[in-house]
Amino acid sequence: MTPEPHRRPPAPDRDRRTTVFAALLLAASAATLAYVLLGGHHDPLETPDDAPSTAAWG
């Protein structure tokens, strides 16, 4: 009988970083979805009235 090769478990630090990253990604996705579903930002960043007029440039 030959012994099985010893397998090292993954480093706990790597697992923790992966879990934290996944949790942050999930939270960001949930926040984005809530923002979109609740209406979000409707005003355009710059309306045509706010845009500088090119008539004054000659």
PABAPA-866786 format. One record per atom (N, C-alpha, C): residue number from 1; residue in three letters; atom name; z, y, x. Coordinates in Angstrom, 3 decimals, always signed. Atoms other than C-alpha are relative to their C-alpha. Layout:
<pos:NUM; code:ALA; site:CA; pz:Z; py:Y; px:X>;
...
END
This chain:
<pos:1; code:MET; site:N; pz:+0.000; py:-1.174; px:+0.812>;
<pos:1; code:MET; site:CA; pz:+0.000; py:+0.000; px:+0.000>;
<pos:1; code:MET; site:C; pz:+0.000; py:+1.258; px:+0.869>;
<pos:2; code:THR; site:N; pz:+0.027; py:-1.246; px:-0.766>;
<pos:2; code:THR; site:CA; pz:-0.976; py:+3.389; px:+1.374>;
<pos:2; code:THR; site:C; pz:+0.641; py:+1.112; px:-0.822>;
<pos:3; code:PRO; site:N; pz:-0.643; py:-1.094; px:+0.741>;
<pos:3; code:PRO; site:CA; pz:+1.085; py:+6.394; px:+0.456>;
<pos:3; code:PRO; site:C; pz:-1.033; py:+1.062; px:-0.400>;
<pos:4; code:GLU; site:N; pz:+0.899; py:-1.077; px:+0.444>;
<pos:4; code:GLU; site:CA; pz:-0.615; py:+9.168; px:-1.526>;
<pos:4; code:GLU; site:C; pz:+0.158; py:+1.200; px:+0.924>;
<pos:5; code:PRO; site:N; pz:-0.146; py:-1.221; px:-0.814>;
<pos:5; code:PRO; site:CA; pz:-1.399; py:+12.296; px:+0.427>;
<pos:5; code:PRO; site:C; pz:+0.889; py:+1.008; px:-0.726>;
<pos:6; code:HIS; site:N; pz:-0.944; py:-0.955; px:+0.588>;
<pos:6; code:HIS; site:CA; pz:+1.264; py:+14.911; px:-0.124>;
<pos:6; code:HIS; site:C; pz:-0.749; py:+1.275; px:-0.393>;
<pos:7; code:ARG; site:N; pz:+0.659; py:-1.218; px:+0.469>;
<pos:7; code:ARG; site:CA; pz:-0.059; py:+17.762; px:-2.272>;
<pos:7; code:ARG; site:C; pz:+1.046; py:+1.087; px:-0.160>;
<pos:8; code:ARG; site:N; pz:-0.911; py:-1.134; px:+0.127>;
<pos:8; code:ARG; site:CA; pz:+1.607; py:+21.125; px:-1.963>;
<pos:8; code:ARG; site:C; pz:-0.279; py:+0.724; px:-1.313>;
<pos:9; code:PRO; site:N; pz:+0.240; py:-0.808; px:+1.208>;
<pos:9; code:PRO; site:CA; pz:+2.111; py:+23.027; px:-5.222>;
<pos:9; code:PRO; site:C; pz:-0.457; py:+1.400; px:+0.415>;
<pos:10; code:PRO; site:N; pz:+0.426; py:-1.353; px:-0.359>;
<pos:10; code:PRO; site:CA; pz:+0.508; py:+26.467; px:-5.321>;
<pos:10; code:PRO; site:C; pz:+1.200; py:+0.899; px:+0.257>;
<pos:11; code:ALA; site:N; pz:-1.090; py:-0.909; px:-0.336>;
<pos:11; code:ALA; site:CA; pz:+2.595; py:+29.258; px:-3.916>;
<pos:11; code:ALA; site:C; pz:+0.472; py:+0.737; px:-1.246>;
<pos:12; code:PRO; site:N; pz:-0.501; py:-0.665; px:+1.201>;
<pos:12; code:PRO; site:CA; pz:+4.875; py:+30.745; px:-6.569>;
<pos:12; code:PRO; site:C; pz:-0.388; py:+1.469; px:-0.067>;
<pos:13; code:ASP; site:N; pz:+0.355; py:-1.407; px:-0.020>;
<pos:13; code:ASP; site:CA; pz:+4.008; py:+34.287; px:-5.480>;
<pos:13; code:ASP; site:C; pz:-1.399; py:+0.199; px:-0.584>;
<pos:14; code:ARG; site:N; pz:+1.369; py:-0.100; px:+0.505>;
<pos:14; code:ARG; site:CA; pz:+0.333; py:+33.680; px:-6.241>;
<pos:14; code:ARG; site:C; pz:-0.012; py:-0.202; px:-1.518>;
<pos:15; code:ASP; site:N; pz:-0.077; py:+0.238; px:+1.439>;
<pos:15; code:ASP; site:CA; pz:+1.169; py:+32.280; px:-9.678>;
<pos:15; code:ASP; site:C; pz:+0.582; py:+1.215; px:-0.720>;
<pos:16; code:ARG; site:N; pz:-0.632; py:-1.163; px:+0.634>;
<pos:16; code:ARG; site:CA; pz:+3.385; py:+35.257; px:-10.428>;
<pos:16; code:ARG; site:C; pz:-0.963; py:+1.175; px:-0.048>;
<pos:17; code:ARG; site:N; pz:+0.976; py:-1.096; px:-0.011>;
<pos:17; code:ARG; site:CA; pz:+0.707; py:+37.750; px:-9.385>;
<pos:17; code:ARG; site:C; pz:-1.072; py:-0.217; px:-1.048>;
<pos:18; code:THR; site:N; pz:+1.019; py:+0.322; px:+0.998>;
<pos:18; code:THR; site:CA; pz:-1.831; py:+35.983; px:-11.575>;
<pos:18; code:THR; site:C; pz:+0.539; py:+0.241; px:-1.403>;
<pos:19; code:THR; site:N; pz:-0.613; py:-0.199; px:+1.316>;
<pos:19; code:THR; site:CA; pz:+0.558; py:+36.031; px:-14.531>;
<pos:19; code:THR; site:C; pz:+0.163; py:+1.483; px:-0.309>;
<pos:20; code:VAL; site:N; pz:-0.175; py:-1.440; px:+0.201>;
<pos:20; code:VAL; site:CA; pz:+1.353; py:+39.725; px:-14.067>;
<pos:20; code:VAL; site:C; pz:-1.347; py:+0.663; px:-0.264>;
<pos:21; code:PHE; site:N; pz:+1.333; py:-0.567; px:+0.197>;
<pos:21; code:PHE; site:CA; pz:-2.346; py:+40.576; px:-13.771>;
<pos:21; code:PHE; site:C; pz:-0.531; py:-0.342; px:-1.390>;
<pos:22; code:ALA; site:N; pz:+0.465; py:+0.414; px:+1.324>;
<pos:22; code:ALA; site:CA; pz:-3.169; py:+38.578; px:-16.905>;
<pos:22; code:ALA; site:C; pz:+0.745; py:+0.761; px:-1.100>;
<pos:23; code:ALA; site:N; pz:-0.783; py:-0.737; px:+0.998>;
<pos:23; code:ALA; site:CA; pz:-0.353; py:+40.287; px:-18.832>;
<pos:23; code:ALA; site:C; pz:-0.450; py:+1.457; px:-0.083>;
<pos:24; code:LEU; site:N; pz:+0.476; py:-1.383; px:-0.002>;
<pos:24; code:LEU; site:CA; pz:-1.546; py:+43.746; px:-17.766>;
<pos:24; code:LEU; site:C; pz:-1.379; py:+0.117; px:-0.638>;
<pos:25; code:LEU; site:N; pz:+1.334; py:+0.003; px:+0.588>;
<pos:25; code:LEU; site:CA; pz:-5.119; py:+42.907; px:-18.703>;
<pos:25; code:LEU; site:C; pz:+0.078; py:-0.179; px:-1.514>;
<pos:26; code:LEU; site:N; pz:-0.186; py:+0.214; px:+1.429>;
<pos:26; code:LEU; site:CA; pz:-3.992; py:+41.631; px:-22.099>;
<pos:26; code:LEU; site:C; pz:+0.551; py:+1.256; px:-0.673>;
<pos:27; code:ALA; site:N; pz:-0.578; py:-1.217; px:+0.566>;
<pos:27; code:ALA; site:CA; pz:-1.905; py:+44.763; px:-22.713>;
<pos:27; code:ALA; site:C; pz:-1.049; py:+1.115; px:-0.079>;
<pos:28; code:ALA; site:N; pz:+1.047; py:-1.022; px:+0.012>;
<pos:28; code:ALA; site:CA; pz:-4.815; py:+47.039; px:-21.759>;
<pos:28; code:ALA; site:C; pz:-1.033; py:-0.292; px:-1.081>;
<pos:29; code:SER; site:N; pz:+0.958; py:+0.376; px:+1.041>;
<pos:29; code:SER; site:CA; pz:-7.160; py:+45.117; px:-24.045>;
<pos:29; code:SER; site:C; pz:+0.570; py:+0.278; px:-1.388>;
<pos:30; code:ALA; site:N; pz:-0.635; py:-0.244; px:+1.302>;
<pos:30; code:ALA; site:CA; pz:-4.690; py:+45.316; px:-26.942>;
<pos:30; code:ALA; site:C; pz:+0.072; py:+1.495; px:-0.283>;
<pos:31; code:ALA; site:N; pz:-0.071; py:-1.450; px:+0.188>;
<pos:31; code:ALA; site:CA; pz:-4.226; py:+49.056; px:-26.404>;
<pos:31; code:ALA; site:C; pz:-1.372; py:+0.577; px:-0.328>;
<pos:32; code:THR; site:N; pz:+1.354; py:-0.474; px:+0.269>;
<pos:32; code:THR; site:CA; pz:-7.978; py:+49.636; px:-26.331>;
<pos:32; code:THR; site:C; pz:-0.440; py:-0.383; px:-1.402>;
<pos:33; code:LEU; site:N; pz:+0.366; py:+0.450; px:+1.341>;
<pos:33; code:LEU; site:CA; pz:-8.508; py:+47.588; px:-29.462>;
<pos:33; code:LEU; site:C; pz:+0.732; py:+0.808; px:-1.068>;
<pos:34; code:ALA; site:N; pz:-0.769; py:-0.798; px:+0.950>;
<pos:34; code:ALA; site:CA; pz:-5.724; py:+49.439; px:-31.290>;
<pos:34; code:ALA; site:C; pz:-0.552; py:+1.420; px:-0.070>;
<pos:35; code:TYR; site:N; pz:+0.547; py:-1.356; px:-0.053>;
<pos:35; code:TYR; site:CA; pz:-7.164; py:+52.796; px:-30.176>;
<pos:35; code:TYR; site:C; pz:-1.302; py:+0.082; px:-0.793>;
<pos:36; code:VAL; site:N; pz:+1.286; py:+0.010; px:+0.693>;
<pos:36; code:VAL; site:CA; pz:-10.621; py:+51.889; px:-31.477>;
<pos:36; code:VAL; site:C; pz:+0.202; py:-0.239; px:-1.501>;
<pos:37; code:LEU; site:N; pz:-0.203; py:+0.318; px:+1.408>;
<pos:37; code:LEU; site:CA; pz:-9.369; py:+50.386; px:-34.744>;
<pos:37; code:LEU; site:C; pz:+0.723; py:+1.110; px:-0.762>;
<pos:38; code:LEU; site:N; pz:-0.735; py:-1.073; px:+0.665>;
<pos:38; code:LEU; site:CA; pz:-7.065; py:+53.316; px:-35.486>;
<pos:38; code:LEU; site:C; pz:-0.765; py:+1.318; px:-0.025>;
<pos:39; code:GLY; site:N; pz:+0.819; py:-1.201; px:+0.118>;
<pos:39; code:GLY; site:CA; pz:-9.860; py:+55.847; px:-35.141>;
<pos:39; code:GLY; site:C; pz:-0.388; py:+0.606; px:+1.330>;
<pos:40; code:GLY; site:N; pz:+0.344; py:-0.514; px:-1.326>;
<pos:40; code:GLY; site:CA; pz:-9.730; py:+56.925; px:-31.532>;
<pos:40; code:GLY; site:C; pz:-0.313; py:+1.484; px:+0.000>;
<pos:41; code:HIS; site:N; pz:+0.381; py:-1.397; px:-0.222>;
<pos:41; code:HIS; site:CA; pz:-11.227; py:+60.209; px:-30.390>;
<pos:41; code:HIS; site:C; pz:-1.357; py:+0.232; px:-0.642>;
<pos:42; code:HIS; site:N; pz:+1.257; py:-0.199; px:+0.714>;
<pos:42; code:HIS; site:CA; pz:-13.904; py:+61.502; px:-32.754>;
<pos:42; code:HIS; site:C; pz:-0.786; py:+1.211; px:+0.470>;
<pos:43; code:ASP; site:N; pz:+0.702; py:-1.217; px:-0.407>;
<pos:43; code:ASP; site:CA; pz:-14.711; py:+64.914; px:-31.322>;
<pos:43; code:ASP; site:C; pz:-0.835; py:-0.265; px:+1.247>;
<pos:44; code:PRO; site:N; pz:+0.772; py:+0.127; px:-1.238>;
<pos:44; code:PRO; site:CA; pz:-17.543; py:+65.058; px:-28.794>;
<pos:44; code:PRO; site:C; pz:+0.674; py:+0.800; px:+1.112>;
<pos:45; code:LEU; site:N; pz:-0.634; py:-0.690; px:-1.116>;
<pos:45; code:LEU; site:CA; pz:-16.470; py:+66.151; px:-25.359>;
<pos:45; code:LEU; site:C; pz:-0.466; py:+1.441; px:+0.095>;
<pos:46; code:GLU; site:N; pz:+0.528; py:-1.363; px:-0.042>;
<pos:46; code:GLU; site:CA; pz:-18.720; py:+69.212; px:-25.522>;
<pos:46; code:GLU; site:C; pz:-0.945; py:+0.171; px:-1.177>;
<pos:47; code:THR; site:N; pz:+0.872; py:-0.238; px:+1.149>;
<pos:47; code:THR; site:CA; pz:-20.217; py:+70.537; px:-28.752>;
<pos:47; code:THR; site:C; pz:-1.120; py:+0.938; px:+0.412>;
<pos:48; code:PRO; site:N; pz:+1.099; py:-0.917; px:-0.356>;
<pos:48; code:PRO; site:CA; pz:-23.521; py:+72.415; px:-28.720>;
<pos:48; code:PRO; site:C; pz:+0.446; py:+1.455; px:+0.013>;
<pos:49; code:ASP; site:N; pz:-0.487; py:-1.387; px:-0.001>;
<pos:49; code:ASP; site:CA; pz:-21.609; py:+75.636; px:-29.538>;
<pos:49; code:ASP; site:C; pz:+0.762; py:+0.335; px:+1.276>;
<pos:50; code:ASP; site:N; pz:-0.771; py:-0.225; px:-1.225>;
<pos:50; code:ASP; site:CA; pz:-19.449; py:+75.194; px:-26.440>;
<pos:50; code:ASP; site:C; pz:-0.879; py:+0.011; px:+1.246>;
<pos:51; code:ALA; site:N; pz:+0.883; py:+0.089; px:-1.166>;
<pos:51; code:ALA; site:CA; pz:-22.408; py:+74.595; px:-24.147>;
<pos:51; code:ALA; site:C; pz:-0.461; py:+1.396; px:+0.401>;
<pos:52; code:PRO; site:N; pz:+0.474; py:-1.331; px:-0.434>;
<pos:52; code:PRO; site:CA; pz:-23.431; py:+77.569; px:-22.016>;
<pos:52; code:PRO; site:C; pz:-1.443; py:+0.223; px:-0.424>;
<pos:53; code:SER; site:N; pz:+1.344; py:-0.330; px:+0.460>;
<pos:53; code:SER; site:CA; pz:-26.500; py:+79.301; px:-23.283>;
<pos:53; code:SER; site:C; pz:-0.911; py:+0.215; px:+1.203>;
<pos:54; code:THR; site:N; pz:+0.954; py:-0.188; px:-1.091>;
<pos:54; code:THR; site:CA; pz:-29.564; py:+79.145; px:-21.053>;
<pos:54; code:THR; site:C; pz:-0.795; py:+1.285; px:-0.194>;
<pos:55; code:ALA; site:N; pz:+0.739; py:-1.241; px:+0.247>;
<pos:55; code:ALA; site:CA; pz:-30.948; py:+82.315; px:-22.644>;
<pos:55; code:ALA; site:C; pz:+0.496; py:+1.106; px:+0.914>;
<pos:56; code:ALA; site:N; pz:-0.568; py:-1.059; px:-0.852>;
<pos:56; code:ALA; site:CA; pz:-28.620; py:+84.443; px:-20.510>;
<pos:56; code:ALA; site:C; pz:-0.415; py:-0.156; px:+1.459>;
<pos:57; code:TRP; site:N; pz:+0.353; py:+0.251; px:-1.404>;
<pos:57; code:TRP; site:CA; pz:-29.968; py:+82.894; px:-17.317>;
<pos:57; code:TRP; site:C; pz:-1.327; py:+0.646; px:+0.366>;
<pos:58; code:GLY; site:N; pz:+1.232; py:-0.725; px:-0.272>;
<pos:58; code:GLY; site:CA; pz:-33.244; py:+84.777; px:-17.653>;
<pos:58; code:GLY; site:C; pz:-1.130; py:-0.906; px:+0.038>;
END
